[in-house]
Amino acid sequence: MTINQAVIKKIVDLAKQYGATRLILFGSALERPEDARDIDIACDGIQGWKLYEMAARLEEELAAPLDIVPLSPPTRFTRLIEEKGKPLL
């Protein structure tokens, strides 16, 4: 799967619909978008199960596996994502 601007736009648009305030792309989709087997996204602003509902919708619409990480509460892992990832929102 290739991660291109159309895929990024779809991710951002759907995340906004769910109320996302921050969205960060990280992992293989950022480092090697042409070879990515999944999409790794970190998100803030979507509470509880709605975050995972959004992730399921994205997986379905993109026909690609998606890993979602909540940015709150902050951890060493989320700080690393914030440092190395690409903000989409």
KAMOFEN-V919616 format. One record per residue. N is the residue number from 1. RES is the residue in one letter. OMEGA is omega as a letter, one per 40 degrees, with the letter a starting at -180 (* if undefined). Layout:
n/res/omega
N/RES/OMEGA
N/RES/OMEGA
//
This chain:
n/res/omega
1/M/i
2/T/i
3/I/a
4/N/a
5/Q/i
6/A/i
7/V/i
8/I/a
9/K/i
10/K/i
11/I/a
12/V/a
13/D/a
14/L/i
15/A/i
16/K/i
17/Q/a
18/Y/i
19/G/i
20/A/i
21/T/i
22/R/a
23/L/a
24/I/i
25/L/i
26/F/i
27/G/a
28/S/i
29/A/i
30/L/a
31/E/a
32/R/a
33/P/a
34/E/a
35/D/a
36/A/i
37/R/i
38/D/i
39/I/i
40/D/a
41/I/i
42/A/a
43/C/i
44/D/i
45/G/i
46/I/a
47/Q/i
48/G/a
49/W/i
50/K/i
51/L/a
52/Y/i
53/E/i
54/M/a
55/A/i
56/A/i
57/R/i
58/L/i
59/E/a
60/E/a
61/E/a
62/L/a
63/A/a
64/A/i
65/P/a
66/L/i
67/D/a
68/I/i
69/V/i
70/P/i
71/L/i
72/S/e
73/P/a
74/P/i
75/T/i
76/R/a
77/F/a
78/T/i
79/R/i
80/L/i
81/I/i
82/E/a
83/E/a
84/K/a
85/G/i
86/K/i
87/P/i
88/L/a
89/L/*
//
